[in-house]
Amino acid sequence: MGKVAVGAAVVCAAAVCAAAALVVRHRMRSSGKWARAMAIVKEFEEKCGTPLGKLRQVADAMTVEMHAGLASEGGSKLKMLISYVDNLPTGNEKGLFYALDLGGTNFRVLRVQLGGQGKHIINQEFDEVAIPRHLMTGTAALAKFVATESEGFHPAPGRQRELGFTFSFPVRQLSISSGTLIKWTKGFDIEDAVGQDVVGELTKAMDKIGLDMRVSALVNDTIGTLAGGRYCNQDVIAGVILGTGTNAAYVERAHAIPKWHDLLPKSGEMVINMEWGNFRSSHLPLTEYDQALDDDSLNPGEQIFEKIISGMYLGDIVRRVLCRMAEEAAFFGDTVPPKLRIPLILRTPDMSAMHHDKSSDLRVVGSKLKDVLEISNTSLKMRKVVVELCDIVASRGARLSAAGILGILKKLDTIRDGEKQKSVIGIDGGLYEHYTEFRTCLESTLKELLGKEVAENIVIEHSNDGSGAGAALLAASHSQYVGVEES
């Protein structure tokens, strides 16, 4: 072989070796980055852990806070607000009632016609408008709804139309039909409303446009859910909302409320609005991502339970973990996708769709990452990790929700072995209704916590549209015409 040929062979061999070395180094770097990404996922999963022992600690802490909140105002992070609802629907209510529902993403107006014993709801219609910035928006929708009614829906001479007003934010109730706004939650922040009597403001708005209607009941969506459930099933003892936000309400024995100083109601019962979204405990499995989410929120330090179990926030927790993986492990390539840095851009419905993806190539996950976050060309391996993160976040939220329900059952002492009385929990909200993995996990976790024998007597029911129909039903059970014969 000539010198030139030998030299060429040596150069070629060196080039091959260099290229091989580059490939090895690239693989090592890629392997190192992937290992770092998986370490972030593993650490997150461990910090989100909810073994049964921890869940029981959370439930016990919830029960303790319930006692403290009933003992005195300000005695607990759980406000345990007295709702003045002492007459839940029985199924015998009759007549025409309305509901105005301000709770999540819109203002809804409902009309419900009740047929009395055995007939229940015989007609129900509704309309809705976009999120208002003042009560006039919803009042105008209500007036329009009434103006288009046929003669068959007109009230009897001398009678007012009666309305249940669902206002799903913390309110200090002054009576069944009045209360002042304590604070906004769920991202709302409308000026000049805090401290105002929301029924007074609504009544002024109705008077201004000549709408003759009386607010018979001011409730939140959780109490509406409880009322709607009780109307159909007298074994319902609590209502839970798992949607954009979260809350719980339950039926308490009036004599078990030390801070209640008025005459005991004839029914001997009082519905308590827990405001459980504000629950917090050292036993909650919080992570640095939860802390960052809280720091960036409109209400830092508050609504901690809500921020780890409700629909407004779950998708954003997933986004925050993915963002860290992108920053520290180049999970999506050498640059961090800009949209991955935008808070709340990944909504929980997107997360749910990815979590439920059963296709072999996880194409739904791929399309969501592309459409929502503008992340293209993801591998199947990467998509599986995204699904795993969705599962970690949803499972933690669902299992903690079950622990909260257990806390209520413990407070009411309804979980004794051998107890044969059915106790029903009515649950409403888009998270529970549409996120199948979340719902299934919640229900199976509660059964696991209760044990087989006790679980047979604790029933979870979907209380559909409690926030709307439930408010109308409470207007009926607290009507100014109760006991007055129909004319």
Backbone torsions as a table, in degrees:
resi	resn	phi	psi	omega
1	MET	NA	135.3	-179.3
2	GLY	-74.2	167.0	-178.4
3	LYS	-61.7	-38.8	-178.2
4	VAL	-64.2	-43.9	-179.6
5	ALA	-63.9	-43.1	179.0
6	VAL	-62.0	-44.5	179.7
7	GLY	-61.0	-42.1	179.5
8	ALA	-63.0	-40.2	179.5
9	ALA	-63.7	-41.2	-180.0
10	VAL	-64.0	-44.3	179.3
11	VAL	-62.2	-43.6	179.7
12	CYS	-61.7	-45.1	179.3
13	ALA	-61.5	-39.6	-179.9
14	ALA	-64.9	-40.0	179.8
15	ALA	-64.6	-42.5	177.8
16	VAL	-61.1	-43.9	179.8
17	CYS	-62.9	-41.2	-179.9
18	ALA	-64.8	-43.2	179.1
19	ALA	-63.6	-41.3	178.5
20	ALA	-62.6	-40.5	179.7
21	ALA	-63.8	-40.0	178.1
22	LEU	-62.6	-42.8	178.6
23	VAL	-61.5	-44.4	179.8
24	VAL	-61.7	-46.4	-179.3
25	ARG	-63.5	-39.5	178.4
26	HIS	-62.8	-43.2	178.7
27	ARG	-64.6	-39.0	179.2
28	MET	-65.0	-43.0	178.5
29	ARG	-64.0	-44.9	179.3
30	SER	-61.3	-43.6	178.8
31	SER	-62.6	-40.7	179.1
32	GLY	-65.2	-40.2	179.5
33	LYS	-67.6	-42.3	178.9
34	TRP	-63.5	-41.8	178.3
35	ALA	-61.6	-38.5	179.2
36	ARG	-67.4	-41.8	178.4
37	ALA	-61.2	-43.9	-179.9
38	MET	-67.3	-31.8	177.3
39	ALA	-66.1	-37.8	177.4
40	ILE	-63.9	-43.2	179.0
41	VAL	-63.9	-44.6	-178.0
42	LYS	-63.8	-43.5	179.1
43	GLU	-62.8	-42.0	178.4
44	PHE	-62.3	-44.6	179.7
45	GLU	-60.6	-41.7	-179.9
46	GLU	-65.0	-41.2	-179.4
47	LYS	-71.1	-23.2	178.2
48	CYS	-89.3	3.6	-174.4
49	GLY	-56.3	137.0	179.2
50	THR	-132.3	63.1	175.1
51	PRO	-62.6	160.5	-175.4
52	LEU	-56.6	-37.3	-180.0
53	GLY	-60.6	-42.8	178.9
54	LYS	-67.4	-40.2	179.1
55	LEU	-62.7	-37.8	177.6
56	ARG	-67.8	-34.4	175.6
57	GLN	-65.1	-40.1	177.4
58	VAL	-63.7	-44.2	179.2
59	ALA	-61.3	-44.3	178.9
60	ASP	-63.3	-40.1	178.6
61	ALA	-64.9	-38.0	177.1
62	MET	-61.7	-44.5	179.9
63	THR	-61.9	-43.3	178.8
64	VAL	-60.5	-44.7	-179.6
65	GLU	-66.9	-32.8	176.9
66	MET	-63.4	-46.4	177.6
67	HIS	-59.0	-44.8	-177.6
68	ALA	-65.1	-40.0	-179.7
69	GLY	-69.5	-29.0	176.7
70	LEU	-78.0	-24.7	-176.1
71	ALA	-73.6	-40.0	-177.2
72	SER	-158.6	153.2	175.7
73	GLU	-65.5	132.2	179.2
74	GLY	79.5	6.9	-177.5
75	GLY	-81.2	-5.9	-175.5
76	SER	-153.7	155.9	171.3
77	LYS	-65.1	-28.0	171.2
78	LEU	-76.9	118.7	-174.8
79	LYS	-71.2	-26.0	177.8
80	MET	47.6	58.2	-173.7
81	LEU	-75.7	133.3	175.7
82	ILE	-75.3	123.1	-172.2
83	SER	-89.8	-15.8	-173.3
84	TYR	66.9	10.8	173.0
85	VAL	-88.8	104.1	179.6
86	ASP	-118.4	0.1	176.4
87	ASN	-127.7	94.3	176.3
88	LEU	-79.6	154.0	-179.2
89	PRO	-57.5	145.8	-177.8
90	THR	-109.3	-14.4	-173.8
91	GLY	100.3	-6.1	-179.3
92	ASN	-97.9	-2.5	-176.3
93	GLU	-63.1	145.8	-176.5
94	LYS	-141.2	142.9	176.6
95	GLY	126.2	-171.8	-176.3
96	LEU	-110.2	126.4	-177.8
97	PHE	-139.4	157.8	-175.0
98	TYR	-122.3	161.6	174.7
99	ALA	-141.6	141.2	172.6
100	LEU	-120.4	121.7	-169.3
101	ASP	-119.1	108.9	171.7
102	LEU	-112.8	105.5	-174.8
103	GLY	-141.1	-51.1	-172.6
104	GLY	-122.5	-88.6	-171.6
105	THR	-109.4	-2.1	-179.3
106	ASN	-160.4	174.8	174.7
107	PHE	-102.3	124.6	-179.5
108	ARG	-117.4	140.0	177.6
109	VAL	-116.5	129.6	-178.6
110	LEU	-129.6	150.4	170.4
111	ARG	-126.7	128.7	-176.7
112	VAL	-126.7	127.4	176.1
113	GLN	-105.9	121.4	-176.2
114	LEU	-104.3	135.7	-173.3
115	GLY	-98.3	-0.8	-179.2
116	GLY	88.5	-169.5	-173.7
117	GLN	-54.2	127.0	175.9
118	GLY	83.4	-16.4	-176.7
119	LYS	-104.0	-27.8	177.8
120	HIS	54.1	-143.3	-177.4
121	ILE	-77.8	119.9	-178.6
122	ILE	-107.2	-10.6	175.5
123	ASN	-157.6	137.7	179.4
124	GLN	-149.8	126.1	177.6
125	GLU	-133.8	154.1	178.4
126	PHE	-149.2	162.0	174.3
127	ASP	-140.5	162.9	179.6
128	GLU	-149.4	152.8	177.1
129	VAL	-130.9	167.2	-178.2
130	ALA	-65.6	166.8	-179.4
131	ILE	-51.4	126.7	179.5
132	PRO	-86.6	161.9	171.2
133	ARG	-110.2	-4.5	172.5
134	HIS	-156.9	162.0	-172.5
135	LEU	-68.1	-19.6	179.4
136	MET	-60.0	-33.1	-179.4
137	THR	-59.4	-50.4	-180.0
138	GLY	-68.7	-35.0	-179.4
139	THR	-65.6	-40.3	178.2
140	ALA	-62.5	-40.4	177.8
141	ALA	-63.7	-39.4	178.5
142	LEU	-64.1	-44.4	179.9
143	ALA	-63.1	-40.1	178.9
144	LYS	-64.3	-39.8	-179.6
145	PHE	-62.5	-44.5	-178.7
146	VAL	-68.9	-38.5	-176.2
147	ALA	-63.4	-25.2	-177.4
148	THR	-94.4	5.1	-178.2
149	GLU	-71.6	147.0	173.9
150	SER	-76.7	167.4	-176.6
151	GLU	-60.0	-27.9	-178.7
152	GLY	-65.3	-16.0	-179.5
153	PHE	-101.1	4.7	-179.8
154	HIS	-74.9	142.1	179.4
155	PRO	-70.6	160.1	177.2
156	ALA	-63.8	152.9	179.7
157	PRO	-53.3	135.1	177.7
158	GLY	84.1	0.0	-179.3
159	ARG	-111.8	143.8	175.7
160	GLN	-88.5	151.8	165.9
161	ARG	-69.1	146.2	-178.3
162	GLU	-120.4	141.5	-169.4
163	LEU	-127.1	137.7	167.0
164	GLY	-100.4	126.7	-176.3
165	PHE	-108.3	111.0	176.7
166	THR	-88.9	116.1	-179.9
167	PHE	-128.7	99.5	-165.4
168	SER	-92.3	55.3	175.7
169	PHE	-137.6	158.9	-176.4
170	PRO	-60.3	119.8	-178.7
171	VAL	-126.6	136.2	172.1
172	ARG	-87.8	105.5	-173.5
173	GLN	-71.5	134.4	177.6
174	LEU	-104.2	-23.9	176.1
175	SER	-166.0	-177.0	179.6
176	ILE	-64.9	-21.5	-174.9
177	SER	-124.6	25.8	175.1
178	SER	-157.4	151.1	178.9
179	GLY	-178.2	151.0	-178.6
180	THR	-104.3	140.8	179.5
181	LEU	-69.3	126.1	179.0
182	ILE	-83.3	-49.2	-179.7
183	LYS	-165.9	162.6	173.4
184	TRP	-87.7	151.2	172.7
185	THR	-135.0	-176.7	175.4
186	LYS	57.6	28.1	175.8
187	GLY	87.3	-4.4	177.4
188	PHE	-75.9	146.4	177.3
189	ASP	-158.9	68.7	-178.8
190	ILE	-90.1	124.2	-174.2
191	GLU	-65.4	156.0	170.3
192	ASP	65.8	9.7	-178.8
193	ALA	-99.3	-29.0	-178.4
194	VAL	-61.7	131.5	-179.6
195	GLY	89.2	-6.8	-179.5
196	GLN	-91.0	150.6	173.9
197	ASP	-75.9	109.6	-173.6
198	VAL	-66.8	-31.6	177.0
199	VAL	-70.8	-39.5	176.9
200	GLY	-59.8	-42.5	179.5
201	GLU	-66.4	-40.9	179.0
202	LEU	-66.2	-41.6	-179.9
203	THR	-62.5	-42.8	177.1
204	LYS	-60.6	-40.7	179.6
205	ALA	-65.1	-39.1	179.1
206	MET	-68.9	-41.6	178.6
207	ASP	-61.1	-37.3	-176.4
208	LYS	-62.0	-31.0	-179.2
209	ILE	-107.0	11.2	174.4
210	GLY	73.3	29.2	179.3
211	LEU	-93.9	112.3	-177.5
212	ASP	-85.6	91.1	-177.5
213	MET	-147.3	140.6	-178.3
214	ARG	-112.1	134.3	174.1
215	VAL	-80.2	110.6	-178.7
216	SER	-89.8	-23.8	-177.4
217	ALA	-150.8	127.9	171.7
218	LEU	-105.3	119.0	-176.6
219	VAL	-140.7	168.0	169.8
220	ASN	-103.6	174.0	-174.7
221	ASP	-63.2	-28.7	-179.0
222	THR	-69.1	-43.6	177.9
223	ILE	-68.1	-35.5	174.4
224	GLY	-61.6	-40.5	177.4
225	THR	-62.4	-43.6	177.2
226	LEU	-61.6	-44.9	-179.2
227	ALA	-65.0	-42.6	178.7
228	GLY	-62.8	-39.4	177.2
229	GLY	-66.8	-43.1	-178.6
230	ARG	-66.5	-32.6	179.7
231	TYR	-58.2	-37.4	-177.9
232	CYS	-95.3	-21.1	-174.4
233	ASN	-149.4	111.8	-175.9
234	GLN	-72.2	-3.5	177.1
235	ASP	-88.1	-2.0	-179.8
236	VAL	-71.2	125.3	-177.7
237	ILE	-114.9	-13.4	-177.7
238	ALA	-153.4	154.5	174.2
239	GLY	-126.4	139.8	-179.6
240	VAL	-130.0	135.8	173.2
241	ILE	-106.2	126.6	173.4
242	LEU	-129.3	88.0	-177.6
243	GLY	-140.5	-132.8	175.6
244	THR	-56.4	-45.9	172.1
245	GLY	-116.2	-170.0	179.3
246	THR	-147.8	149.2	178.3
247	ASN	-165.3	169.9	176.4
248	ALA	-143.9	148.0	174.4
249	ALA	-138.3	150.7	-178.2
250	TYR	-150.6	167.1	-179.5
251	VAL	-92.9	115.5	-179.0
252	GLU	-105.2	150.9	172.0
253	ARG	-73.1	126.6	-172.5
254	ALA	-57.9	-35.4	-178.2
255	HIS	-72.8	-7.9	179.6
256	ALA	-97.8	20.0	179.5
257	ILE	-118.2	87.5	-176.3
258	PRO	-56.7	-31.2	-177.1
259	LYS	-80.7	-4.0	175.6
260	TRP	-82.6	115.2	-175.0
261	HIS	-111.0	-2.9	178.5
262	ASP	-83.1	179.5	175.9
263	LEU	-61.7	142.5	177.9
264	LEU	-67.0	138.2	179.3
265	PRO	-64.8	153.0	-178.5
266	LYS	-59.9	-33.6	-179.3
267	SER	-70.6	-18.5	-176.8
268	GLY	75.7	6.2	-177.0
269	GLU	-127.1	157.4	175.0
270	MET	-147.9	131.6	176.8
271	VAL	-79.1	131.0	179.3
272	ILE	-108.9	126.7	173.7
273	ASN	-90.2	106.7	-171.9
274	MET	-71.1	-32.6	-168.6
275	GLU	53.9	52.7	-172.5
276	TRP	-74.0	-9.9	175.3
277	GLY	-59.8	-23.7	-179.1
278	ASN	-89.0	1.6	178.5
279	PHE	-63.1	140.0	171.1
280	ARG	-147.5	154.0	-177.4
281	SER	-158.6	152.2	176.4
282	SER	-65.0	-16.0	-179.0
283	HIS	-84.1	-11.1	178.9
284	LEU	-69.1	132.8	-178.0
285	PRO	-80.6	82.7	-177.2
286	LEU	-93.8	149.5	-178.5
287	THR	-123.0	173.2	177.4
288	GLU	-64.0	-25.6	178.5
289	TYR	-70.8	-37.9	175.5
290	ASP	-65.0	-40.5	179.0
291	GLN	-63.2	-42.5	179.5
292	ALA	-65.9	-41.6	177.4
293	LEU	-60.2	-45.1	179.5
294	ASP	-62.1	-44.5	-179.6
295	ASP	-60.0	-34.9	-176.8
296	ASP	-86.1	-5.6	-173.9
297	SER	-80.8	170.7	177.2
298	LEU	-72.8	-18.3	-176.4
299	ASN	-133.2	63.7	-177.7
300	PRO	-58.0	139.2	179.3
301	GLY	86.3	-4.7	-178.7
302	GLU	-122.4	163.3	177.2
303	GLN	54.5	41.5	-176.5
304	ILE	-65.2	-43.7	179.1
305	PHE	-61.3	-44.0	179.7
306	GLU	-59.8	-37.4	-175.0
307	LYS	-73.6	-9.7	177.0
308	ILE	-114.9	-3.5	179.9
309	ILE	-129.1	-7.3	-171.9
310	SER	-104.2	162.8	-172.0
311	GLY	-65.4	-24.4	-179.2
312	MET	-66.6	-26.6	-167.1
313	TYR	-114.8	-22.2	-171.6
314	LEU	-58.6	-44.9	-179.8
315	GLY	-62.1	-34.1	-178.4
316	ASP	-72.7	-28.6	175.2
317	ILE	-65.1	-43.7	176.4
318	VAL	-58.6	-45.7	179.7
319	ARG	-58.4	-42.1	-177.2
320	ARG	-65.2	-38.0	177.4
321	VAL	-67.6	-44.4	178.3
322	LEU	-60.5	-38.1	179.8
323	CYS	-63.7	-41.7	178.2
324	ARG	-65.7	-39.9	177.6
325	MET	-62.8	-37.0	178.3
326	ALA	-68.3	-38.7	-177.7
327	GLU	-73.7	-43.9	-171.7
328	GLU	-97.6	-18.0	-175.9
329	ALA	-133.0	13.6	178.7
330	ALA	46.1	45.0	-172.8
331	PHE	-61.8	-32.9	-179.8
332	PHE	-109.9	21.9	180.0
333	GLY	114.3	-173.4	-173.2
334	ASP	-71.2	-21.0	177.8
335	THR	-116.6	149.3	178.2
336	VAL	-81.2	123.4	178.6
337	PRO	-55.5	122.4	-173.9
338	PRO	-54.0	-39.7	-176.5
339	LYS	-69.3	-17.7	178.9
340	LEU	-68.9	-14.9	-180.0
341	ARG	-92.4	-0.9	-175.8
342	ILE	-90.2	116.4	179.6
343	PRO	-57.8	140.3	173.5
344	LEU	65.4	10.7	179.2
345	ILE	-70.5	-32.2	176.8
346	LEU	-91.9	104.8	-175.8
347	ARG	-84.7	160.5	-179.1
348	THR	-63.4	-35.3	173.6
349	PRO	-58.9	-34.7	175.7
350	ASP	-65.7	-43.9	178.8
351	MET	-61.1	-43.9	179.2
352	SER	-60.8	-43.8	179.9
353	ALA	-61.2	-39.7	178.5
354	MET	-69.4	-40.3	-178.8
355	HIS	-64.1	-33.0	-176.9
356	HIS	-90.6	2.8	-177.2
357	ASP	-67.5	115.7	-179.1
358	LYS	-107.6	4.8	-179.2
359	SER	-69.5	152.2	-175.5
360	SER	-63.6	-32.6	-179.4
361	ASP	-104.6	11.7	-179.7
362	LEU	49.1	50.9	-174.7
363	ARG	-68.1	-29.7	178.1
364	VAL	-65.1	-41.8	177.4
365	VAL	-59.9	-46.2	179.9
366	GLY	-59.9	-44.1	-177.9
367	SER	-69.7	-36.5	177.5
368	LYS	-65.3	-43.8	178.6
369	LEU	-61.5	-38.0	-179.3
370	LYS	-73.6	-47.6	-173.6
371	ASP	-73.8	-39.1	-175.0
372	VAL	-88.8	-44.7	-173.3
373	LEU	-107.9	-1.6	-178.9
374	GLU	57.0	41.0	176.6
375	ILE	-108.6	113.2	-177.1
376	SER	-105.7	170.8	172.8
377	ASN	55.5	45.2	176.7
378	THR	-85.8	142.1	179.0
379	SER	-82.7	163.9	176.9
380	LEU	-60.1	-38.5	179.7
381	LYS	-60.8	-41.7	178.6
382	MET	-67.1	-41.0	-179.5
383	ARG	-64.0	-37.0	177.6
384	LYS	-62.8	-36.1	178.2
385	VAL	-66.6	-39.2	178.1
386	VAL	-61.8	-43.7	177.8
387	VAL	-61.9	-40.1	178.9
388	GLU	-61.0	-41.0	177.9
389	LEU	-64.6	-42.0	176.9
390	CYS	-58.5	-41.5	-179.2
391	ASP	-65.9	-41.5	179.5
392	ILE	-61.2	-47.8	-176.0
393	VAL	-69.7	-44.1	-179.5
394	ALA	-66.8	-41.2	-179.3
395	SER	-64.5	-43.1	177.8
396	ARG	-60.0	-46.6	-179.9
397	GLY	-62.1	-44.1	-178.4
398	ALA	-66.3	-43.3	-178.0
399	ARG	-68.9	-36.4	176.4
400	LEU	-69.9	-33.4	174.7
401	SER	-62.2	-42.1	177.1
402	ALA	-62.7	-39.2	178.5
403	ALA	-64.2	-38.3	177.2
404	GLY	-62.5	-43.2	177.7
405	ILE	-62.9	-40.4	176.7
406	LEU	-60.0	-38.5	177.8
407	GLY	-59.1	-41.1	178.1
408	ILE	-65.1	-45.2	-179.8
409	LEU	-61.4	-38.0	177.9
410	LYS	-66.0	-41.7	179.2
411	LYS	-60.7	-38.6	-178.8
412	LEU	-86.0	-2.1	177.7
413	ASP	55.4	47.0	-177.3
414	THR	-105.4	10.6	-173.4
415	ILE	-119.2	34.7	177.2
416	ARG	-76.5	142.6	175.1
417	ASP	-61.5	138.6	178.4
418	GLY	87.9	-10.7	177.8
419	GLU	-68.5	125.4	-175.8
420	LYS	-102.5	-8.1	-179.8
421	GLN	-70.6	128.2	177.4
422	LYS	-71.3	138.3	172.7
423	SER	-125.3	125.1	-174.3
424	VAL	-112.7	133.2	174.6
425	ILE	-107.2	118.5	177.0
426	GLY	-89.9	128.4	-179.2
427	ILE	-123.1	135.1	176.5
428	ASP	-134.8	168.6	179.0
429	GLY	121.5	145.7	-175.7
430	GLY	-61.9	-34.3	179.4
431	LEU	-60.9	-49.0	179.9
432	TYR	-68.2	-40.9	-174.0
433	GLU	-72.1	-40.4	-170.2
434	HIS	-106.0	-20.1	-177.5
435	TYR	-94.5	88.7	-171.2
436	THR	-59.3	-43.4	-179.2
437	GLU	-61.4	-40.0	178.4
438	PHE	-63.4	-49.9	-177.9
439	ARG	-61.3	-46.5	-179.1
440	THR	-61.9	-41.9	180.0
441	CYS	-65.4	-42.2	178.8
442	LEU	-59.3	-50.0	-175.5
443	GLU	-65.7	-41.7	-179.8
444	SER	-69.6	-34.5	179.0
445	THR	-67.0	-41.7	179.5
446	LEU	-62.7	-41.1	177.4
447	LYS	-62.5	-39.7	179.6
448	GLU	-64.1	-41.1	-179.6
449	LEU	-68.9	-36.2	-175.7
450	LEU	-80.0	-30.8	-172.1
451	GLY	89.1	153.7	-171.1
452	LYS	-57.9	-47.1	-174.0
453	GLU	-65.8	-47.7	-179.0
454	VAL	-68.6	-38.8	-176.7
455	ALA	-59.8	-25.4	-180.0
456	GLU	-63.6	-22.6	-176.8
457	ASN	-106.0	2.3	176.9
458	ILE	-111.5	119.3	-172.9
459	VAL	-117.8	134.2	172.6
460	ILE	-101.5	127.3	178.6
461	GLU	-125.9	142.4	173.7
462	HIS	-79.0	116.4	-179.9
463	SER	-98.3	88.5	-170.5
464	ASN	-70.4	131.3	176.4
465	ASP	56.5	37.8	177.1
466	GLY	-62.6	-32.7	-175.8
467	SER	-67.6	-23.5	178.6
468	GLY	-97.2	-69.1	-178.8
469	ALA	-59.8	-36.0	-179.7
470	GLY	-60.7	-38.4	178.7
471	ALA	-66.2	-40.9	177.0
472	ALA	-63.8	-38.8	178.5
473	LEU	-65.0	-36.7	178.0
474	LEU	-72.3	-31.3	172.7
475	ALA	-62.5	-36.6	178.8
476	ALA	-69.6	-45.6	-177.2
477	SER	-72.8	-16.4	177.0
478	HIS	-116.5	25.8	-178.7
479	SER	-64.7	146.3	175.7
480	GLN	-68.3	-12.5	-178.2
481	TYR	-102.7	7.2	177.4
482	VAL	-59.0	128.8	179.7
483	GLY	91.2	-11.5	177.2
484	VAL	-90.0	130.6	-177.9
485	GLU	-65.1	144.7	176.7
486	GLU	-65.1	134.8	178.7
487	SER	-86.0	NA	NA
